[in-house]
Amino acid sequence: MSEMLIERQFERQKEALPGAFEPRRDALAAFLEKGYPTRRDEAWRYTDLKPIAEAELDSPAAADGRTRERVRARLEEIAAGAEAASRVVIVDGLVDEALSPASPGEITVTSLVDDERLDRFGRGTAGSHPLALLNRAFARDGIRVRVAAGRAATAPLEIVLVASGNGRVAQHPRIAIDLEPNAALDVVVRCVDLDGAEGWLNAVFDIVQAEGSKLRLFRLQEHGERLDHTSLLSARLDKDASLVAGYVDLGGRVTRNDIDVELAGPGASADLFGVFVASPGRHIDDEIHIDHAAPHTRSETAFRGIADRDGRGVFRGKLLVRPGAQKIDARQSSDNLLLAEKAEIDTRPELEIYADDVKCSHGATVGELDDEQMFYLRSRGVDAHSARALLTFAFANVLLRRLEPAPLRERAVARVAGGLHGLVEWESFR
């Protein structure tokens, strides 16, 4: 049934899809050979895509004046105090130029509608990243970001992905980022909805970093309860390149984040961290793969999850060290907090090592709030609700405080603290 829906949607939309048609048709055919991943697939063991696969979804339409004003008001709310000199706003998967200020000279942003980078996820991707094939088949718009050799962007590039609520829309934006040798860029990604938005956001971030380049990418996802979110961040790092990526997931009905990093050159490094709050009715799944393909590479992965009532979280992290990739330093941790009896978090760190001169470690914890810490706060006059909220916030803030720039961090802190019963005065924890 779900594959028939996809074929029907493709037939309805194919006349409006820009660029070459054949690669889109081939991507769809490759996807249909296997279909949506199911819980029988090991990488999707804990996540059910039926809410997405069986939904009748609309194609995106360009924002009208009223929608654009609503988006503008939402941007003012979520980005108060943030620099907006370099911003790309993508509404329902379509770039809105009227809401996107011109980028500074260090950053070149071009359309990705008919670009060869769209075909980087081809038929061979069907097994590892099947939803990237749907992105290739249905993508209506996207951007390619370039920073020239030796240049460093003076301000972060902000990318805002907005669901407008104009129908149950399937969005498939593609963002490609190319950093030339010794280039540097900070990227802030915000995922937000207008009131009542529903549908599916299926985003692909395709990153290629040349020798010595530096990228920092921080993403805050705060969808409403009727929007599903799937995303792939695929990054290839050459010699001495570095990537820092921080994810915070606070919303969405079903959320699945795939992060796939190849450390392809000696000296390359990746530092990944994330926080998720699976509040009631939400399912959040983080799937992290780091491929140490070259010697003298380094990676660190640290994720923290919180689940309340019937919320569910998933973390699966895999470190692969290839033959000949000696002198590797790789660490991975997944720490999780359950706030209710029916809350659930599944965590599976994995190591696959084919070299013998390496330093690799992984660890995972799932537990409840510490009774001794609760007793300490209660004995000093803190009521039970506030004590519980303070300890939960402190658990998340270990990683939240690494977010940059400050307005993004403050927004994340406010949202996390605001969702914890009993913790009102969040300002003192910034």
C-alpha positions in Angstrom: 0.0 0.0 0.0 2.7 2.5 1.0 4.7 1.9 -2.2 1.5 2.5 -4.3 1.0 5.8 -2.5 4.5 6.9 -3.4 4.1 5.9 -7.0 0.8 7.8 -7.2 2.4 10.9 -5.6 5.2 10.8 -8.1 2.9 10.6 -11.0 0.9 13.6 -9.7 4.0 15.7 -9.1 6.4 14.7 -12.0 5.4 17.5 -14.3 6.3 20.1 -11.6 9.6 18.5 -10.6 12.5 20.6 -11.9 15.7 19.4 -13.6 16.4 16.1 -15.3 13.6 13.6 -15.0 15.6 10.3 -15.5 17.7 10.5 -12.3 14.5 11.1 -10.3 12.8 8.1 -11.9 15.8 5.9 -11.3 16.0 6.9 -7.7 12.4 6.1 -7.2 12.8 2.7 -8.9 15.7 1.9 -6.6 13.7 2.8 -3.6 10.7 0.7 -4.7 12.8 -2.4 -5.2 12.9 -2.7 -1.4 10.3 -0.2 -0.2 10.2 1.6 3.1 12.5 0.2 5.8 10.7 -1.9 8.4 11.4 -3.1 11.9 12.8 -6.3 10.3 15.7 -4.2 9.1 18.4 -4.1 11.9 19.0 -0.3 11.5 15.3 0.3 11.9 14.5 -2.2 14.5 13.0 0.2 17.0 11.3 2.7 14.6 8.1 2.2 12.7 7.6 4.3 9.6 4.0 3.4 9.1 2.7 6.8 10.1 4.8 8.2 7.2 4.4 5.4 4.7 0.6 5.2 4.9 0.0 9.0 4.8 -1.6 10.8 1.9 0.7 13.7 1.5 0.5 16.9 -0.6 3.1 18.4 -2.8 4.6 21.8 -1.6 3.5 25.1 -3.0 5.3 28.4 -2.9 4.3 30.6 0.1 1.8 33.3 -0.5 2.0 36.7 1.2 -0.1 35.7 4.3 2.0 32.6 4.9 5.2 34.6 4.4 4.1 37.1 7.1 3.4 34.2 9.5 6.8 32.7 8.8 8.4 36.1 9.4 6.7 36.4 12.8 7.8 32.9 13.7 11.4 33.7 12.8 11.3 36.8 15.0 10.1 34.6 17.9 12.6 31.8 17.6 15.7 33.8 16.6 15.5 36.9 18.8 18.9 38.4 19.2 20.5 36.1 16.5 22.4 37.5 13.6 20.3 37.3 10.5 22.7 38.7 7.9 23.2 35.2 6.5 20.0 33.2 6.4 18.2 30.8 4.0 14.6 30.1 4.8 13.1 26.9 3.2 9.3 26.8 3.5 7.7 23.4 2.8 10.8 22.3 1.1 11.0 25.4 -1.2 13.6 28.2 -0.8 11.9 31.5 -0.1 14.1 34.3 -1.4 12.0 37.1 0.1 12.8 35.7 3.6 16.4 34.9 2.9 18.9 37.8 3.2 21.9 37.8 0.9 24.9 35.9 2.2 28.1 37.7 2.9 31.0 37.5 0.4 32.8 34.5 2.1 29.8 32.3 1.4 28.4 31.4 -2.0 24.8 30.0 -2.0 23.4 28.7 -5.2 20.4 26.6 -6.3 20.7 22.8 -6.2 17.7 22.2 -8.5 19.8 20.8 -11.4 23.2 20.1 -9.8 25.4 17.0 -10.1 25.5 16.8 -6.3 21.9 15.7 -6.3 23.0 12.3 -7.7 25.5 11.5 -4.9 23.0 9.1 -3.3 22.3 6.7 -6.1 21.1 3.1 -6.4 23.9 1.9 -4.1 22.3 3.9 -1.3 19.1 1.8 -1.2 20.4 -0.4 1.6 22.0 2.2 3.9 19.9 5.3 3.3 16.7 4.5 1.5 14.9 7.7 2.4 17.7 9.7 0.6 16.5 8.1 -2.6 13.0 9.5 -2.0 14.7 12.9 -1.4 16.4 12.6 -4.8 13.1 11.6 -6.5 10.9 14.3 -5.0 13.3 17.2 -4.1 11.7 20.4 -5.5 14.4 22.8 -4.2 17.7 22.9 -2.4 20.9 24.9 -1.9 24.6 24.4 -2.4 26.8 26.3 0.0 30.5 26.9 -0.9 33.3 28.6 1.1 36.5 29.2 -1.0 39.9 28.0 0.0 41.4 29.8 3.0 38.3 31.8 3.7 36.4 31.9 7.0 32.8 33.0 7.2 32.5 36.0 9.6 29.0 35.0 10.8 27.1 31.7 11.0 24.9 30.7 8.1 21.4 30.1 9.4 19.2 27.5 7.6 15.5 27.5 8.7 13.3 24.6 7.7 9.7 25.6 8.1 6.4 23.6 7.8 3.7 26.1 6.9 0.6 24.1 7.8 -0.8 24.6 4.3 -1.9 21.0 3.9 -0.2 17.8 4.9 3.0 18.4 2.9 5.9 16.1 2.1 9.1 18.2 2.1 12.3 16.9 0.6 14.9 19.7 0.8 18.6 19.0 -0.1 21.4 21.0 1.4 25.0 20.5 0.0 27.9 22.1 1.8 31.4 22.2 0.1 34.4 23.6 2.1 37.5 24.1 0.0 41.0 23.6 1.6 41.4 25.5 4.9 37.9 27.1 4.7 35.8 27.5 7.8 32.1 27.8 8.3 29.5 27.7 11.1 26.0 26.6 10.3 22.9 26.9 12.5 19.8 24.8 11.4 16.4 25.4 12.9 13.4 23.1 12.3 10.1 24.8 13.2 6.4 24.7 12.3 3.6 27.2 12.1 0.7 26.4 14.3 -1.1 23.2 13.3 1.4 22.0 10.7 1.4 18.4 9.9 3.2 16.2 7.3 6.7 15.0 6.7 10.1 16.6 6.5 12.8 14.4 4.8 16.0 16.4 4.6 19.4 15.5 3.3 22.6 17.4 4.3 25.5 16.4 2.0 28.8 17.7 3.2 32.3 17.5 1.6 35.2 19.0 3.4 38.6 19.4 1.8 41.9 19.3 3.5 42.2 21.5 6.7 38.6 22.8 6.5 36.5 23.3 9.6 32.7 23.0 9.9 30.6 23.5 12.9 26.9 22.7 12.5 24.3 23.0 15.3 20.7 22.0 14.8 17.6 22.7 17.0 14.5 20.7 16.0 11.2 21.9 17.7 8.4 20.5 15.5 4.9 20.2 16.6 3.2 16.9 17.6 1.8 16.2 14.1 4.9 16.5 12.0 7.3 13.6 11.2 11.0 14.3 10.7 13.7 12.2 9.0 17.1 13.5 8.1 20.5 12.3 6.8 23.7 14.1 7.4 26.4 12.6 5.3 29.9 14.0 5.6 33.3 13.1 4.0 36.3 14.7 5.6 39.7 14.9 3.9 43.1 15.2 5.6 43.1 17.4 8.8 39.5 18.5 8.3 37.3 18.8 11.4 33.5 18.5 11.9 31.6 19.5 15.0 27.9 18.6 14.9 25.4 19.2 17.7 21.8 18.1 17.5 18.9 18.9 19.9 15.5 17.2 19.3 12.5 18.4 21.2 9.6 17.9 18.9 8.1 15.8 16.1 5.8 12.8 16.3 8.4 10.3 14.7 11.9 11.6 14.4 14.8 9.7 12.8 18.3 11.3 12.5 21.0 9.5 10.5 24.5 10.8 10.8 27.1 9.2 8.6 30.7 10.5 8.8 33.6 9.2 6.8 37.0 10.3 8.1 38.8 9.8 4.8 42.1 11.5 5.3 44.8 11.3 8.1 44.2 13.8 10.9 40.5 14.2 10.2 38.3 14.5 13.3 34.6 14.4 14.1 33.0 15.6 17.4 29.3 14.7 17.5 26.9 15.4 20.4 23.2 15.5 20.9 20.3 15.8 23.3 16.8 14.6 22.8 13.7 14.9 25.0 11.1 12.2 24.1 8.0 13.8 25.8 4.7 11.9 25.7 3.7 10.7 22.3 7.1 11.3 20.7 9.6 8.8 19.2 13.1 10.0 18.6 15.8 7.8 17.0 19.5 8.7 16.5 21.5 6.4 14.2 25.2 7.4 14.1 27.9 5.8 11.9 31.5 6.9 12.0 33.9 5.3 9.5 37.6 5.7 10.4 38.9 5.0 6.9 42.4 6.6 7.4 45.0 6.4 10.1 45.5 9.1 12.8 41.8 10.0 12.8 39.8 11.0 15.9 36.1 10.9 16.8 34.0 11.6 19.9 30.3 10.9 20.1 28.2 11.9 23.2 24.4 11.8 23.2 22.0 12.2 26.1 18.3 11.2 26.0 15.4 11.9 28.3 12.0 10.1 28.0 8.8 10.8 29.9 5.6 8.9 30.3 5.1 7.0 27.0 7.9 8.8 25.1 10.5 6.6 23.5 14.1 7.2 22.5 16.6 5.2 20.5 20.4 5.5 20.1 22.5 3.3 17.9 26.1 4.3 17.3 28.6 2.3 15.3 32.4 3.0 15.1 34.1 1.3 12.1 37.9 1.2 12.0 39.1 -0.1 8.7 42.2 -2.3 8.0 45.4 -0.2 8.1 43.7 2.7 9.9 46.1 2.7 12.9 46.5 5.3 15.6 42.8 5.8 15.9 41.2 7.6 18.9 37.5 7.0 19.0 35.1 7.4 22.0 31.3 7.0 22.2 28.9 7.4 25.0 25.1 7.3 25.3 23.6 8.3 28.6 19.8 8.3 29.2 17.2 9.2 31.8 13.8 7.7 32.3 11.2 9.9 34.0 8.3 7.5 34.1 7.6 3.8 34.3 6.3 3.5 30.7 9.1 5.6 29.2 11.6 3.7 27.1 15.1 4.3 25.7 17.0 1.6 23.7 20.7 2.2 23.3 23.2 0.1 21.2 26.8 1.3 20.9 28.9 -0.8 18.6 32.6 -1.2 17.7 33.9 -2.9 14.6 37.7 -2.8 14.5 40.1 -4.2 11.9 43.4 -2.5 13.2 45.4 -3.3 16.3 47.0 0.0 17.3 43.9 2.0 18.3 42.2 3.6 21.3 38.5 2.9 21.1 35.8 2.9 23.9 32.1 3.0 24.2 29.6 3.1 27.0 25.8 3.4 27.6 23.6 4.0 30.6 19.9 4.1 31.1 18.5 4.9 34.5 16.3 7.1 36.7 17.0 10.2 38.8 19.5 9.5 41.6 17.8 9.1 45.0 20.7 10.6 46.9 20.7 13.7 44.8 16.9 14.1 45.2 17.4 13.7 49.0 20.1 16.3 49.0 17.9 18.9 47.3 14.8 18.0 49.4 16.8 18.4 52.6 17.6 21.9 51.6 14.1 23.0 51.1 13.6 22.3 47.4 10.1 20.8 46.7 9.9 17.4 44.9 8.8 18.8 41.6 11.5 21.4 41.4 14.2 19.0 42.6 13.2 16.6 39.9 13.2 19.3 37.2 16.6 20.7 38.4 18.3 17.3 38.2 16.8 16.6 34.8 17.8 19.9 33.4 21.3 19.5 34.8 21.6 16.1 33.0 20.7 17.7 29.7 22.7 20.9 30.2 26.0 19.0 30.2 25.7 19.0 26.4 23.3 21.9 25.8 25.9 24.3 27.0 28.1 23.3 24.0 25.6 24.8 21.5 26.6 28.0 19.7 25.9 30.8 19.1 24.4 32.1 22.4 20.9 32.8 21.1 20.5 29.2 19.9 21.8 27.9 23.2 19.4 30.1 25.1 16.5 29.0 23.0 17.3 25.3 23.5 17.7 25.9 27.3 14.4 27.7 27.5 12.6 25.0 25.6 14.1 22.1 27.6 13.6 23.9 31.0 10.1 25.1 30.0 9.0 21.5 29.4 10.1 20.3 32.9 7.4 20.5 35.5 8.5 22.8 38.3 11.4 24.6 36.6 10.3 28.1 35.7 13.3 30.4 36.3 15.4 29.0 33.5 17.4 32.3 33.0 19.8 31.5 35.9 20.9 28.3 34.1 22.1 29.9 30.8 
